[in-house]
Amino acid sequence: MAIELDNSFTVPVPPEQAWEVLLDVERIAPCMPGASVTSVDGDEIAGQVKVKLGPLSLSYKGTAKFTEKDQASHTIAIEASGKETRGAGTASATVHAGLKPADAEGHTLVSIHTSLNVTGRPAQFGRSLLPEVSGKLIDQFAANLEALIDASAAPATPGEATAAADAATESGEGGGATLAVPVPTQPSAALPQQEDSLNLIKLVGGPILKRVIPVAAAAALFVLLGRRMRAMFRRAKS
């Protein structure tokens, strides 16, 4: 199933700073629910995404590669593909993102166009559901990213600043050498705690339930009819 998706979100920093943040894949990956990066080699990234849909759990492993990074125009292009670790389902996407100043001063509007192709169990829910899921997912990613940026910009506590200053003035052997230690500015307690899986029912709720319930009802009816037919067959034989 192929589908085109358009989403956007704002970042509370100017475009130049937002550009640097969004290219730091290892740092921002935890902002996407269920996603994690396993390795980065230049412009190629390997990772996985875990998805939960009630009792159904899916895990995709795959790679993504930057195919375009134009700092002058603040545009990015990414090609990604993945496969279910326990199943035949696949997912591939081509993503184009552009950054420009937002209406609010000091903010950046990030516009994303995604060409997505999905096979396997997720494709059974139809193309009408994916825009709803992607929109909610982008909203949550943006909220987590804003929290990450705010935490990074928070000033160091007095204790952190004192420890950094003491370390920075520590002299090495031979005298005169100084050891530069960066001041911690990203307290982990301020960062959002992410679930290890993307819970679609929790994320979207109603639209997914409307699709899951008819499928479950049809399966239950099929099982019930099968049992009744077997019972009738046994009575006929006796």
Secondary structure, 3 states (H helix, E strand, C coil): CEEEEEEEEEECCCHHHHHHHHHCHHHHHHHCCCEEEEEEECCEEEEEEEEEECCEEEEEEEEEEEEEEECCCCEEEEEEEEEECCCCCEEEEEEEEEEEECCCCCCEEEEEEEEEEECCHHHHHCCCCHHHHHHHHHHHHHHHHHHHHHHHHCCCCHHHHHHHHHHHCCECCCCCCECCCCCCCCCHHHCCCCCCCEEHHHHHCHHHHHHHHHHHHHHHHHHHHHHHHHHHHHHHHC
